[in-house]
């Protein structure tokens, strides 16, 4: 942050935004192109493992062990 840099990914539940640094046609001028993706839930580095478990995993455990199939995508 001190150097004017930003994280490449930001999270605002349920959205995740990827910030991609690009150059305009002149090859000199920089700009950031944002790609936004929506999920059921997203978590940033500020949430603890316990919070993630309580909010997203605990409510669906019965389904997992009894009849269902789930997919959890984790990155980072």
Jmol script that loads the backbone (N, CA, C; Angstrom):
load data "model"
ATOM      1  N   UNK A   1       0.820  -1.202   0.000  1.00  0.00           N
ATOM      2  CA  UNK A   1       0.000   0.000   0.000  1.00  0.00           C
ATOM      3  C   UNK A   1       0.865   1.268   0.000  1.00  0.00           C
ATOM      4  N   UNK A   2       1.978   1.213   0.727  1.00  0.00           N
ATOM      5  CA  UNK A   2       2.856   2.378   0.797  1.00  0.00           C
ATOM      6  C   UNK A   2       3.422   2.750  -0.575  1.00  0.00           C
ATOM      7  N   UNK A   3       3.614   1.753  -1.420  1.00  0.00           N
ATOM      8  CA  UNK A   3       4.189   1.989  -2.748  1.00  0.00           C
ATOM      9  C   UNK A   3       3.133   2.222  -3.814  1.00  0.00           C
ATOM     10  N   UNK A   4       1.873   2.380  -3.399  1.00  0.00           N
ATOM     11  CA  UNK A   4       0.806   2.593  -4.363  1.00  0.00           C
ATOM     12  C   UNK A   4       0.340   1.321  -5.036  1.00  0.00           C
ATOM     13  N   UNK A   5       0.719   0.177  -4.462  1.00  0.00           N
ATOM     14  CA  UNK A   5       0.316  -1.102  -5.020  1.00  0.00           C
ATOM     15  C   UNK A   5      -0.991  -1.558  -4.389  1.00  0.00           C
ATOM     16  N   UNK A   6      -1.734  -2.393  -5.117  1.00  0.00           N
ATOM     17  CA  UNK A   6      -2.979  -2.925  -4.589  1.00  0.00           C
ATOM     18  C   UNK A   6      -2.935  -4.445  -4.673  1.00  0.00           C
ATOM     19  N   UNK A   7      -3.787  -5.096  -3.877  1.00  0.00           N
ATOM     20  CA  UNK A   7      -3.909  -6.544  -3.970  1.00  0.00           C
ATOM     21  C   UNK A   7      -4.515  -6.908  -5.309  1.00  0.00           C
ATOM     22  N   UNK A   8      -4.134  -8.033  -5.842  1.00  0.00           N
ATOM     23  CA  UNK A   8      -4.642  -8.466  -7.131  1.00  0.00           C
ATOM     24  C   UNK A   8      -6.066  -9.008  -7.009  1.00  0.00           C
ATOM     25  N   UNK A   9      -6.468  -9.388  -5.803  1.00  0.00           N
ATOM     26  CA  UNK A   9      -7.819  -9.904  -5.563  1.00  0.00           C
ATOM     27  C   UNK A   9      -8.405  -9.182  -4.369  1.00  0.00           C
ATOM     28  N   UNK A  10      -9.667  -8.769  -4.486  1.00  0.00           N
ATOM     29  CA  UNK A  10     -10.377  -8.221  -3.330  1.00  0.00           C
ATOM     30  C   UNK A  10     -11.696  -8.972  -3.178  1.00  0.00           C
ATOM     31  N   UNK A  11     -12.161  -9.027  -1.942  1.00  0.00           N
ATOM     32  CA  UNK A  11     -13.344  -9.817  -1.616  1.00  0.00           C
ATOM     33  C   UNK A  11     -14.354  -8.954  -0.899  1.00  0.00           C
ATOM     34  N   UNK A  12     -15.590  -9.032  -1.358  1.00  0.00           N
ATOM     35  CA  UNK A  12     -16.724  -8.415  -0.683  1.00  0.00           C
ATOM     36  C   UNK A  12     -17.882  -9.388  -0.858  1.00  0.00           C
ATOM     37  N   UNK A  13     -18.130 -10.178   0.176  1.00  0.00           N
ATOM     38  CA  UNK A  13     -19.084 -11.285   0.114  1.00  0.00           C
ATOM     39  C   UNK A  13     -20.398 -10.868  -0.539  1.00  0.00           C
ATOM     40  N   UNK A  14     -20.868 -11.553  -1.547  1.00  0.00           N
ATOM     41  CA  UNK A  14     -20.404 -12.814  -2.133  1.00  0.00           C
ATOM     42  C   UNK A  14     -19.568 -12.615  -3.399  1.00  0.00           C
ATOM     43  N   UNK A  15     -18.999 -11.445  -3.589  1.00  0.00           N
ATOM     44  CA  UNK A  15     -18.259 -11.139  -4.814  1.00  0.00           C
ATOM     45  C   UNK A  15     -16.750 -11.235  -4.585  1.00  0.00           C
ATOM     46  N   UNK A  16     -16.054 -11.649  -5.626  1.00  0.00           N
ATOM     47  CA  UNK A  16     -14.608 -11.659  -5.653  1.00  0.00           C
ATOM     48  C   UNK A  16     -14.202 -10.897  -6.911  1.00  0.00           C
ATOM     49  N   UNK A  17     -13.287  -9.950  -6.778  1.00  0.00           N
ATOM     50  CA  UNK A  17     -12.858  -9.151  -7.920  1.00  0.00           C
ATOM     51  C   UNK A  17     -11.367  -9.342  -8.148  1.00  0.00           C
ATOM     52  N   UNK A  18     -11.004  -9.659  -9.377  1.00  0.00           N
ATOM     53  CA  UNK A  18      -9.600  -9.779  -9.774  1.00  0.00           C
ATOM     54  C   UNK A  18      -9.228  -8.482 -10.478  1.00  0.00           C
ATOM     55  N   UNK A  19      -8.187  -7.821  -9.982  1.00  0.00           N
ATOM     56  CA  UNK A  19      -7.713  -6.553 -10.541  1.00  0.00           C
ATOM     57  C   UNK A  19      -6.504  -6.842 -11.423  1.00  0.00           C
ATOM     58  N   UNK A  20      -6.659  -6.625 -12.719  1.00  0.00           N
ATOM     59  CA  UNK A  20      -5.602  -6.948 -13.673  1.00  0.00           C
ATOM     60  C   UNK A  20      -4.998  -5.665 -14.229  1.00  0.00           C
ATOM     61  N   UNK A  21      -3.712  -5.488 -14.003  1.00  0.00           N
ATOM     62  CA  UNK A  21      -3.005  -4.309 -14.504  1.00  0.00           C
ATOM     63  C   UNK A  21      -2.738  -4.475 -16.001  1.00  0.00           C
ATOM     64  N   UNK A  22      -3.125  -3.471 -16.777  1.00  0.00           N
ATOM     65  CA  UNK A  22      -2.938  -3.516 -18.233  1.00  0.00           C
ATOM     66  C   UNK A  22      -2.389  -2.177 -18.718  1.00  0.00           C
ATOM     67  N   UNK A  23      -1.966  -2.166 -19.976  1.00  0.00           N
ATOM     68  CA  UNK A  23      -1.503  -0.947 -20.626  1.00  0.00           C
ATOM     69  C   UNK A  23      -2.459  -0.568 -21.752  1.00  0.00           C
ATOM     70  N   UNK A  24      -2.674   0.745 -21.917  1.00  0.00           N
ATOM     71  CA  UNK A  24      -3.481   1.210 -23.042  1.00  0.00           C
ATOM     72  C   UNK A  24      -2.705   0.999 -24.341  1.00  0.00           C
ATOM     73  N   UNK A  25      -3.341   1.282 -25.447  1.00  0.00           N
ATOM     74  CA  UNK A  25      -2.751   1.051 -26.767  1.00  0.00           C
ATOM     75  C   UNK A  25      -1.416   1.774 -26.926  1.00  0.00           C
ATOM     76  N   UNK A  26      -1.240   2.906 -26.250  1.00  0.00           N
ATOM     77  CA  UNK A  26       0.018   3.646 -26.383  1.00  0.00           C
ATOM     78  C   UNK A  26       1.203   2.915 -25.755  1.00  0.00           C
ATOM     79  N   UNK A  27       0.933   1.846 -24.986  1.00  0.00           N
ATOM     80  CA  UNK A  27       1.998   1.058 -24.373  1.00  0.00           C
ATOM     81  C   UNK A  27       2.631   1.686 -23.158  1.00  0.00           C
ATOM     82  N   UNK A  28       2.124   2.854 -22.748  1.00  0.00           N
ATOM     83  CA  UNK A  28       2.710   3.576 -21.618  1.00  0.00           C
ATOM     84  C   UNK A  28       1.718   3.724 -20.470  1.00  0.00           C
ATOM     85  N   UNK A  29       0.503   4.100 -20.814  1.00  0.00           N
ATOM     86  CA  UNK A  29      -0.506   4.410 -19.805  1.00  0.00           C
ATOM     87  C   UNK A  29      -1.075   3.125 -19.199  1.00  0.00           C
ATOM     88  N   UNK A  30      -0.937   3.020 -17.882  1.00  0.00           N
ATOM     89  CA  UNK A  30      -1.451   1.848 -17.175  1.00  0.00           C
ATOM     90  C   UNK A  30      -2.906   2.070 -16.769  1.00  0.00           C
ATOM     91  N   UNK A  31      -3.660   0.981 -16.715  1.00  0.00           N
ATOM     92  CA  UNK A  31      -4.998   1.019 -16.148  1.00  0.00           C
ATOM     93  C   UNK A  31      -5.306  -0.351 -15.552  1.00  0.00           C
ATOM     94  N   UNK A  32      -6.324  -0.417 -14.740  1.00  0.00           N
ATOM     95  CA  UNK A  32      -6.702  -1.674 -14.100  1.00  0.00           C
ATOM     96  C   UNK A  32      -8.042  -2.127 -14.646  1.00  0.00           C
ATOM     97  N   UNK A  33      -8.074  -3.351 -15.124  1.00  0.00           N
ATOM     98  CA  UNK A  33      -9.314  -3.964 -15.589  1.00  0.00           C
ATOM     99  C   UNK A  33      -9.790  -4.914 -14.496  1.00  0.00           C
ATOM    100  N   UNK A  34     -11.043  -4.769 -14.096  1.00  0.00           N
ATOM    101  CA  UNK A  34     -11.597  -5.592 -13.027  1.00  0.00           C
ATOM    102  C   UNK A  34     -12.503  -6.676 -13.591  1.00  0.00           C
ATOM    103  N   UNK A  35     -12.296  -7.883 -13.115  1.00  0.00           N
ATOM    104  CA  UNK A  35     -13.160  -9.015 -13.455  1.00  0.00           C
ATOM    105  C   UNK A  35     -13.836  -9.450 -12.165  1.00  0.00           C
ATOM    106  N   UNK A  36     -15.161  -9.444 -12.145  1.00  0.00           N
ATOM    107  CA  UNK A  36     -15.904  -9.775 -10.938  1.00  0.00           C
ATOM    108  C   UNK A  36     -16.597 -11.120 -11.086  1.00  0.00           C
ATOM    109  N   UNK A  37     -16.514 -11.912 -10.025  1.00  0.00           N
ATOM    110  CA  UNK A  37     -17.127 -13.232  -9.993  1.00  0.00           C
ATOM    111  C   UNK A  37     -18.001 -13.334  -8.753  1.00  0.00           C
ATOM    112  N   UNK A  38     -19.135 -14.002  -8.881  1.00  0.00           N
ATOM    113  CA  UNK A  38     -20.039 -14.147  -7.745  1.00  0.00           C
ATOM    114  C   UNK A  38     -20.130 -15.611  -7.330  1.00  0.00           C
ATOM    115  N   UNK A  39     -20.074 -15.845  -6.025  1.00  0.00           N
ATOM    116  CA  UNK A  39     -20.163 -17.174  -5.446  1.00  0.00           C
ATOM    117  C   UNK A  39     -21.242 -17.160  -4.371  1.00  0.00           C
ATOM    118  N   UNK A  40     -21.515 -18.312  -3.793  1.00  0.00           N
ATOM    119  CA  UNK A  40     -22.444 -18.349  -2.657  1.00  0.00           C
ATOM    120  C   UNK A  40     -21.877 -17.550  -1.490  1.00  0.00           C
ATOM    121  N   UNK A  41     -20.599 -17.731  -1.226  1.00  0.00           N
ATOM    122  CA  UNK A  41     -19.900 -17.003  -0.171  1.00  0.00           C
ATOM    123  C   UNK A  41     -18.455 -16.808  -0.577  1.00  0.00           C
ATOM    124  N   UNK A  42     -17.868 -15.721  -0.139  1.00  0.00           N
ATOM    125  CA  UNK A  42     -16.436 -15.496  -0.309  1.00  0.00           C
ATOM    126  C   UNK A  42     -15.872 -15.016   1.016  1.00  0.00           C
ATOM    127  N   UNK A  43     -14.620 -15.327   1.254  1.00  0.00           N
ATOM    128  CA  UNK A  43     -13.962 -14.949   2.498  1.00  0.00           C
ATOM    129  C   UNK A  43     -12.606 -14.351   2.185  1.00  0.00           C
ATOM    130  N   UNK A  44     -12.240 -13.329   2.918  1.00  0.00           N
ATOM    131  CA  UNK A  44     -10.938 -12.699   2.714  1.00  0.00           C
ATOM    132  C   UNK A  44      -9.961 -13.229   3.756  1.00  0.00           C
ATOM    133  N   UNK A  45      -8.759 -12.699   3.731  1.00  0.00           N
ATOM    134  CA  UNK A  45      -7.733 -13.125   4.681  1.00  0.00           C
ATOM    135  C   UNK A  45      -8.030 -12.641   6.097  1.00  0.00           C
ATOM    136  N   UNK A  46      -9.026 -11.782   6.264  1.00  0.00           N
ATOM    137  CA  UNK A  46      -9.338 -11.285   7.605  1.00  0.00           C
ATOM    138  C   UNK A  46     -10.234 -12.236   8.398  1.00  0.00           C
ATOM    139  N   UNK A  47     -10.895 -13.179   7.720  1.00  0.00           N
ATOM    140  CA  UNK A  47     -11.734 -14.138   8.424  1.00  0.00           C
ATOM    141  C   UNK A  47     -10.884 -15.313   8.911  1.00  0.00           C
ATOM    142  N   UNK A  48     -11.258 -15.834  10.054  1.00  0.00           N
ATOM    143  CA  UNK A  48     -10.523 -16.969  10.614  1.00  0.00           C
ATOM    144  C   UNK A  48     -11.082 -18.280  10.068  1.00  0.00           C
ATOM    145  N   UNK A  49     -10.330 -19.340  10.267  1.00  0.00           N
ATOM    146  CA  UNK A  49     -10.782 -20.669   9.872  1.00  0.00           C
ATOM    147  C   UNK A  49     -12.059 -21.029  10.616  1.00  0.00           C
ATOM    148  N   UNK A  50     -12.154 -20.638  11.872  1.00  0.00           N
ATOM    149  CA  UNK A  50     -13.341 -20.922  12.676  1.00  0.00           C
ATOM    150  C   UNK A  50     -14.576 -20.226  12.105  1.00  0.00           C
ATOM    151  N   UNK A  51     -14.423 -18.974  11.670  1.00  0.00           N
ATOM    152  CA  UNK A  51     -15.541 -18.246  11.070  1.00  0.00           C
ATOM    153  C   UNK A  51     -15.986 -18.899   9.764  1.00  0.00           C
ATOM    154  N   UNK A  52     -15.031 -19.309   8.965  1.00  0.00           N
ATOM    155  CA  UNK A  52     -15.355 -19.982   7.714  1.00  0.00           C
ATOM    156  C   UNK A  52     -16.127 -21.277   7.998  1.00  0.00           C
ATOM    157  N   UNK A  53     -15.667 -22.050   8.961  1.00  0.00           N
ATOM    158  CA  UNK A  53     -16.337 -23.303   9.322  1.00  0.00           C
ATOM    159  C   UNK A  53     -17.760 -23.049   9.821  1.00  0.00           C
ATOM    160  N   UNK A  54     -17.920 -22.132  10.759  1.00  0.00           N
ATOM    161  CA  UNK A  54     -19.237 -21.858  11.353  1.00  0.00           C
ATOM    162  C   UNK A  54     -20.241 -21.345  10.326  1.00  0.00           C
ATOM    163  N   UNK A  55     -19.774 -20.510   9.402  1.00  0.00           N
ATOM    164  CA  UNK A  55     -20.683 -19.867   8.459  1.00  0.00           C
ATOM    165  C   UNK A  55     -20.999 -20.734   7.244  1.00  0.00           C
ATOM    166  N   UNK A  56     -19.996 -21.432   6.724  1.00  0.00           N
ATOM    167  CA  UNK A  56     -20.192 -22.134   5.454  1.00  0.00           C
ATOM    168  C   UNK A  56     -20.244 -23.652   5.557  1.00  0.00           C
ATOM    169  N   UNK A  57     -19.454 -24.236   6.425  1.00  0.00           N
ATOM    170  CA  UNK A  57     -19.351 -25.688   6.444  1.00  0.00           C
ATOM    171  C   UNK A  57     -20.290 -26.367   7.440  1.00  0.00           C
ATOM    172  N   UNK A  58     -20.348 -25.869   8.635  1.00  0.00           N
ATOM    173  CA  UNK A  58     -21.172 -26.494   9.671  1.00  0.00           C
ATOM    174  C   UNK A  58     -22.623 -26.695   9.245  1.00  0.00           C
ATOM    175  N   UNK A  59     -23.268 -25.703   8.593  1.00  0.00           N
ATOM    176  CA  UNK A  59     -24.677 -25.874   8.204  1.00  0.00           C
ATOM    177  C   UNK A  59     -24.923 -26.988   7.175  1.00  0.00           C
ATOM    178  N   UNK A  60     -23.911 -27.416   6.446  1.00  0.00           N
ATOM    179  CA  UNK A  60     -24.134 -28.415   5.393  1.00  0.00           C
ATOM    180  C   UNK A  60     -23.539 -29.786   5.717  1.00  0.00           C
ATOM    181  N   UNK A  61     -22.965 -29.962   6.890  1.00  0.00           N
ATOM    182  CA  UNK A  61     -22.324 -31.231   7.218  1.00  0.00           C
ATOM    183  C   UNK A  61     -23.291 -32.410   7.194  1.00  0.00           C
ATOM    184  N   UNK A  62     -24.505 -32.243   7.695  1.00  0.00           N
ATOM    185  CA  UNK A  62     -25.486 -33.333   7.654  1.00  0.00           C
ATOM    186  C   UNK A  62     -25.716 -33.794   6.225  1.00  0.00           C
ATOM    187  N   UNK A  63     -25.839 -32.859   5.322  1.00  0.00           N
ATOM    188  CA  UNK A  63     -26.043 -33.189   3.916  1.00  0.00           C
ATOM    189  C   UNK A  63     -24.858 -33.975   3.349  1.00  0.00           C
ATOM    190  N   UNK A  64     -23.662 -33.586   3.710  1.00  0.00           N
ATOM    191  CA  UNK A  64     -22.465 -34.249   3.207  1.00  0.00           C
ATOM    192  C   UNK A  64     -22.418 -35.704   3.677  1.00  0.00           C
ATOM    193  N   UNK A  65     -22.656 -35.929   4.953  1.00  0.00           N
ATOM    194  CA  UNK A  65     -22.509 -37.269   5.515  1.00  0.00           C
ATOM    195  C   UNK A  65     -23.706 -38.173   5.268  1.00  0.00           C
ATOM    196  N   UNK A  66     -24.854 -37.620   4.903  1.00  0.00           N
ATOM    197  CA  UNK A  66     -26.039 -38.448   4.721  1.00  0.00           C
ATOM    198  C   UNK A  66     -26.409 -38.692   3.264  1.00  0.00           C
ATOM    199  N   UNK A  67     -26.625 -37.645   2.503  1.00  0.00           N
ATOM    200  CA  UNK A  67     -27.156 -37.873   1.152  1.00  0.00           C
ATOM    201  C   UNK A  67     -26.515 -37.047   0.054  1.00  0.00           C
ATOM    202  N   UNK A  68     -25.831 -36.003   0.392  1.00  0.00           N
ATOM    203  CA  UNK A  68     -25.483 -35.041  -0.651  1.00  0.00           C
ATOM    204  C   UNK A  68     -24.044 -35.026  -1.081  1.00  0.00           C
ATOM    205  N   UNK A  69     -23.816 -34.231  -2.069  1.00  0.00           N
ATOM    206  CA  UNK A  69     -22.485 -33.956  -2.593  1.00  0.00           C
ATOM    207  C   UNK A  69     -22.325 -32.441  -2.639  1.00  0.00           C
ATOM    208  N   UNK A  70     -21.183 -31.954  -2.209  1.00  0.00           N
ATOM    209  CA  UNK A  70     -20.934 -30.512  -2.258  1.00  0.00           C
ATOM    210  C   UNK A  70     -19.587 -30.269  -2.924  1.00  0.00           C
ATOM    211  N   UNK A  71     -19.383 -29.041  -3.366  1.00  0.00           N
ATOM    212  CA  UNK A  71     -18.086 -28.629  -3.892  1.00  0.00           C
ATOM    213  C   UNK A  71     -17.655 -27.390  -3.160  1.00  0.00           C
ATOM    214  N   UNK A  72     -16.434 -27.406  -2.662  1.00  0.00           N
ATOM    215  CA  UNK A  72     -15.860 -26.242  -1.992  1.00  0.00           C
ATOM    216  C   UNK A  72     -14.602 -25.882  -2.746  1.00  0.00           C
ATOM    217  N   UNK A  73     -14.537 -24.648  -3.216  1.00  0.00           N
ATOM    218  CA  UNK A  73     -13.363 -24.165  -3.925  1.00  0.00           C
ATOM    219  C   UNK A  73     -12.582 -23.262  -2.980  1.00  0.00           C
ATOM    220  N   UNK A  74     -11.342 -23.603  -2.717  1.00  0.00           N
ATOM    221  CA  UNK A  74     -10.509 -22.801  -1.811  1.00  0.00           C
ATOM    222  C   UNK A  74      -9.229 -22.422  -2.524  1.00  0.00           C
ATOM    223  N   UNK A  75      -8.843 -21.175  -2.394  1.00  0.00           N
ATOM    224  CA  UNK A  75      -7.620 -20.686  -3.017  1.00  0.00           C
ATOM    225  C   UNK A  75      -6.907 -19.797  -2.019  1.00  0.00           C
ATOM    226  N   UNK A  76      -5.618 -19.960  -1.933  1.00  0.00           N
ATOM    227  CA  UNK A  76      -4.836 -19.071  -1.100  1.00  0.00           C
ATOM    228  C   UNK A  76      -4.309 -19.721   0.143  1.00  0.00           C
TER     229      UNK A  76
END
end "model"
wireframe off; spacefill off
backbone 0.3
color backbone group
